[in-house]
């Protein structure tokens, strides 16, 4: 395959990956608008955001093996088609329930596409150095897309209705389909490769149970029975999945992979990077719009400071990794990201421009850590487990995003509801969330409305501050884990070669 065609393949799969990662965060700036238009409550908001990473995480492992069976080019094209149809449904959703269903449908298409992107890169780039650069670009697109999602949402909301954030996917899908047919390498797949949809369903049950339990336990008056049943479902789903995998000749995940400390550390680092990315962006875009009253576009542009750090760090990190090594890049990257989040904390009440340096530093750290994590996982898996390792990596991304939104989003709501002090005469509904408080304040006389907004802002900032503290501590613990876990390990074959001057 010619050099031009190889890089054309990378551009083609990057277009699909960009769709997947942008859709992870594009709703953050649109959430206040669509919440008002559709009348979504706090629980529906959580599921509108979380349906996408939850369904993806449940399907990714199975989608990787299905791609081996039917062919990765075909799987990528199927995923693009599903993604385009789901985007149309989401764009014109008339209710929160339909939008949640459309987001789940989007995730099915994304889950079909995502393992195929890495698999097509692996089969296209045979040279190790070129492959390292291609994976670096892949990681940068994944991280950069998630960082740019709020900007895309803000740009579109400045001119169109909230459904435009989904409708924009359709022309990109059409272009990617045409390019894939023309340049991507074919392959009919292996019909002897098994596919296990039951295992995917078991994972899904476990994930839904965990997310529902997190959401329920952060309610002011939560149901102990509901939390207990959710946890039973979660434990049961995961237990059945693990048991099934250990009895399969061709499991979706071979848990022996995680015995390699380099792969395990890469999985943890990738998950923590996406935990911080998704969770911080969610709470930050909400604060910028609801508390500081910025437009969606202004909020998105401020959050883009994160991409200004993560994109160059990912691309440069991919080129330098063979010299620096995985251990310092993962542990140092996570520690730098923790410092960046901590830098934001003292300036919560000092205006939004103080956010930019902290977000750039956070992006630099996470961009470097993500690329190193990708190489640690894919580069250290046995050749016959390469596809499985890629799927494990992608699952760690989605689980990180899922838990970041579920945990930090729920903490934000819980702290708000438990600390808000409503002025006398204010409607009780204002205590359920910042969106509700602003809606109720608009119906009150000016003085009473201003007092309610001030009380709501104060409570929201309590939750916002706690979420940043949690993110900082989590990243710092991850840095320490990587530093200790990788002690004495050479990170990649390339690093060994460089160390010996070959």
N, C-alpha and C positions, 0 to 999 in steps of 0.2 A: 504494500500500500504506500502511495506517495506521501511525502511530508505534508503537502497541502491538504490532502484528503484526511490525514490523521487529525490535523488541527481543526478541520471542518467538522469532523465527528465530535471533537471536544466542544466546539461552539454549539453544536446541535443538542447534545445532552445537557450542556450548561443552561440552555434556554428552558428545557423542561424542569431542571433542578431549580432554576430561578423562580418559576411559577410555584413550585411546591413550597419553597422557603418564604417567598413573599406572602403567600396565602396564610402562612403561620401567624403573621403579625399585622397583616394589612387592616384587620378589623379594629386594631387598638385605637386608631384615630377616629374610625367610623362608629365605634361603639356608643358614645353618647347620642349621636344623631339617630342611629337605627333603633336604639332603646326607646327614644321618644316617639319615633314614627310607628314602631310595631307594638309599643306598650309592653316591652319585655321587663319582667321582674328580675331580682338579683340572681335567682336560681337559673332562670332561662339565659341570662347573660353568661353565666359560668359555662353552661352547656353549649351555647353558641360558639364560644371560644374553644372549649375543650373537646367537642365532638371530633374535631379534625385530628389533633395529635393522638387522641385515644384510639380511634379506629385505625389510624395508620400504625401505631405501635402494635396493635393486635394482629394486623395482617402482614406486616413486613417480613417476618420470618418465613411464613408460608409463601409469600409472593416471590421471594428469592428462589425457592426450590421449584415453584411453578414456572419461573422464567427459565430455569435449567431444562425443564421438561418441554416447553413449547418454543423456546428460543427467545433470547433477550431483546432482539430487534422487534419481534412480533409483540412481546410483552410491553415494550415501551410504546409502541403504536396503539395498543389496546388502552393503555393507561392514559395516553393523550386524549383519545376519543372520549373516555369516561369523564375525564377532567373537564373537557369542553362542554359536554352535556350538563354536568353538575353545575358548572359556572352559570349557565343560562338559567337553571332552576333557582339557584341562589339569588341571582340578580333580580328576579321578579317574585321572590318569596312574599306572600301576603301576610304571613304570621310568624311568630317566633318558632313554632313547631315545625313549619315547613322549612325555615332557614336552618334549623338544627339538623333536619333530615338531609338537606342539601349539602351541608358541611360534612356530614358523614359520607355521603356519596362522593364528594370531592376527595375525601381521604382514601376511598377505594381506588380511584384513579391514581392518586399520588403514590399509594403503596405499590401499585403495579409498576409505576415508572421508576421509583427511586433505586431499587436494587439493580435495575437494568442500566441506569446511568453509570454506575461504577463497573459493572460487568462489561459494558461496551468499551469503557476506558481500558480495562485490563486486557481485552482481546485486541484492541487497536494499537496500544503502545507496548511494544516488546522490549524496547531499550529501557533499562532501569532508570537512567537519569531523566529521560523524557517522561516516563511514567510518574516519577516523583513530582516533576513540575505539573503534570496533568492533574494528579491528585491534589496538589497544592491549590491549583485553580479551582478544582471541584470543592474543596473545603472552604475556599474564600467565597465562592458563589453561594454556598449554603449559609455561611455566616452573614455575608453581605446582604443576601436577599432578606433574611430575617431582620437585619438592621434597617434596610430600606423600605420594608413594608409600611411602616407608619408614614413615611414620606409620600409613597405612592397613594396611600389612602387620603392624606391631606391634600395633595394636588388634585385628585379627582373630586373630592368633596367641595373644593373651592368653586367648581364649575357645574357639577352634576349631582344627581341623587346618590344615596349610599350604595345602591345596587351596581353602580358603575365600577366599584372596586372588584366585582366579579366579572362583569361584562368585558373588561379589558383583557381577560384571559383568552377569550375566544380567538381574536386574530393571532395571538402568539401561538396558540395551539395549532392553528391552520398552517402557519409558517413552519413550525417545528415538524409537523407531519410530513410536509413536502420535502424538507431538508433531510429527514431521517430516511425516507424512501430512496433519496438520491445518493446519500453518502455513507450511511451506516453499514457496517459489514453484516451480512446475512447469517444464516445458521438455522437449521430446523429444530435444534434442541434434541434432547434425548428422551424418547418415549418411555424408557425404562426407569426414569427418575420418578420416585413417588411424590405425591402431594398430599398433605395432611390438613384438610380444613377443620377437622375436629380440634386439633391442637390450637389453631387460631381462635376458635370459639372459646376454648378454655382460658386462654390469655385474656380475651376480651372480658369475660366474666370477672376475672381477677382485677383488671384495671378499673372497670366500672364500679366494683365494690369499693376499691381504695378511694377513688375520686368522690363518690357519694358520701363515704364516711368522713372525709376531710371537710366537705361542704356542710354536712349535717352537724358535726361536732363544733363548728365555729358559729353556729346559730346561737342567739341569746338564750333560747329555751329549746335545746335540742332534745330529740327523742332517743333515749338510751336504747330502746328496742330497735329503732332504725339503724343506729350506729352498729349495734351488735350483729344484726342480720347482714349489714353491708360487709363487716369484717369477716364474718363466717363465709360469705360468698367469695370474698377476695382470697382468703386462705384456701378455701376449697378449690377455686379455679386454678390458682397457682400450683397447689399440691398435685392436682390431677394432671396438669401440664408437665410438671417435672417427672412424675411417675411414668407418664406415657412416653416421654422422650427417652428415658432410661431403658425402656423395653422395646424401642424401635431399632430396626436395622439401619434405617436412614433417618435419623432424628433431624428436626428443624434446627436444634442447637445441641452441639456436643459440649457438655459442661466441662469436659477435659480442657477445652480451649482456655477457660478462665483460670486454670491452674498455672498458666504462664503469667508471671507477674507483669510483664510488659503489656500483654493483651488486656488483663484485668484493669491495670492502671489507665490504659487508653480508654476503656469503656467508662470508667468512673469519671475521668477528666472530661470526656465528650459530654456525658450527662450533666455534669456540674456546669460546664460552659453554657449549655443550652438552658439549664435551670435559671442561671443568672440572666442570660439574654432575654428569654421570654418573660420571666417574672418582673424584672426591672423595667423593661419596656412597657409592659401592661400598666403597672402602677404609675410610672412616670408620665405616660401620655394621658392618663386619666387626670392626674394632678394638674398638668399644664393646661388642660382644657376646662376642668370643672372648678379648680381653685384659682388659678391664675387667669382664667378666662381668655386663653389664647385661641386662635382659630386652629382647626385641624391641620392646615398647611404649616402654620408657624410651629405647632407642637411637633409635627413630623420632621421638619427641618432641624429643630434642636436635637431631636433624638438621632438624627443622621450623623451627629458628631461621633456616635458609637461606630458607624460604618467607616468614618474617616480614619479610625484607628485599626479596625479589624481587617479591612480589605488589604491594605499594604502589608500588614503584619502577616497575614495568611500567605500571600504570594511570596514575600521575602523569606518567610519561615520555611516554605517548601524548598526553596533553593539553598538555604543555609543548613538545613537539618542534618545533612550527612556530615557536616563539620562540627556542629554544636552538640548534637545528640538529643535523644528524646527526653532524658531525665531533666536536664536543666531547662529545656524549652517548655515542658509541661508544668513542672513545679514553679519555675520562674514566671511563666505566663499566668498561672492561676494566682500567684502571690501579687503580681503587678495588677491584675484585675481587681483583687481585693482592695489594694491601695487606691485604685481609681474610684471604686464605690465609696470607700471611706472618705475620699476627698470631697464627694458630693454632700456628705452628711452635715458638715458644719454650716453649710450655706442654704439650708432649706428655706429660711425666711429672708434670704438676701437677694432675691430676684433670680430669674431663670438663666441669665448669662453665665452665672458661676457654674452651671451644670457642664458646660462644654469641655473644660479641661479634664474634669473627672471622667466624663464619658469617653473622651479620646483615649485616655490612659486605660480605662476598662476595656475598650475595644482592642487596643494593642495587645494587652495580655491575653484576652480570650482568643483572638485571631491566631496568635502563635501557639497557644495550647491546643486549639482545635486541630490544626494541621499536624502537629506532633502526635496527637491522639490517633488521628486517622492512620498515619504511618505505623504507629505502634501496634495497632490492631491488625491491619491488612498485611503489613510487612512481616509479621512474626507468626502468622498462621501457616500451617502446612499447605502445600499446593492444592491438595484435594479438599481442603476446607476453606479455600479462598472465598468462594461465594457465600458460605455460611458466615465467615468473619465479617464480610461487607454488610450482611443483613444485621448482624449483632451490633455493628457500629451504628447503623441507621436507626435501629431500635433504641439505642442509648440516646441518640439525639431527640427522638420523639418522646421518650420517657422523661428526659430532662425538661423539655418544653412543657409537657403535660403536668409534671409535678411543680414546676416553677409557677405556672398559672394557677394551678389548684391551691397550692400552699400559700404563696404570697398574696394571691387574689383573695383567698378566704381570710387570711390574717388581716388584710386591709379592711375588709367588711366587718370582721369580728371586733376589731379595735374601735372602728367607727361606732358601731351600734352600742358598744359597752361604755364608751367614754363621752358620747355626745350629750350635752346638757341643753335641752330645748328651752327657749324662752317661754315665759308664761303665755298661754293662749296659742302656741304653735301646734299645728296638727301632729298627731302621733305618727302619722305615716312618714314624716320627715326624719324620723329616727331610724328608718330601715336602710337608708343609703344616701349617698351624696346626690345622686340623680333625683331621688324623690324629694330631698330637701330643697333643691333648686326649683323643682316644679311647684312645690307648695309655696315657696317664697314669692314666686311670680304672681300668685293669687292674693297675696296679703298687701296691706297698705305699705308704703315705702319704708317707713321706720321699722315696722315689725318684720318686713321681709329682709331688711339689711341685718337686723339682729339675728335672725334665723340663719342667714348665709354665713355670718361671722362664726356662730357656734358650730355650724357644719364644717366650715373650713378648718377650724381648730381640731375637731375630732378626726377629720380626714388626715391631717398632717401627723397626728399621733400614729395612725396606722402606717402611713407612708414612711415615717422615720423607722418604725420597727421592722418593716420589710427590708429596708436598706441594711439595717444591722444584721438581720438574718442572712442576707445575701453575702455580706462581707465576711461573716464568720464561716459560712459554708465554703466559700472560695479559699479562705485561709487554711481551713482543715483539709480541703482537697490538695492544696499545695504541699502541706506537710506529709499527707498520705503518699503522694507521688514521690516525694524526695526520699522517704524511708523505704517505700516498696521497691523502688528501682535501684537501690544501692547495690553496687557491684555488678550491674547488668549493662552490657553493651547494647545500645538500642536497636540497631539495624545492621544488616550485612554491609550496607554502604558505609556506615560509621566505622565498622571494623577495617574496611579497606582503606578508608582515609587515614585511620590511626596508624596503619602500618606503611603508609606511603605508596600503596599500589595504585 
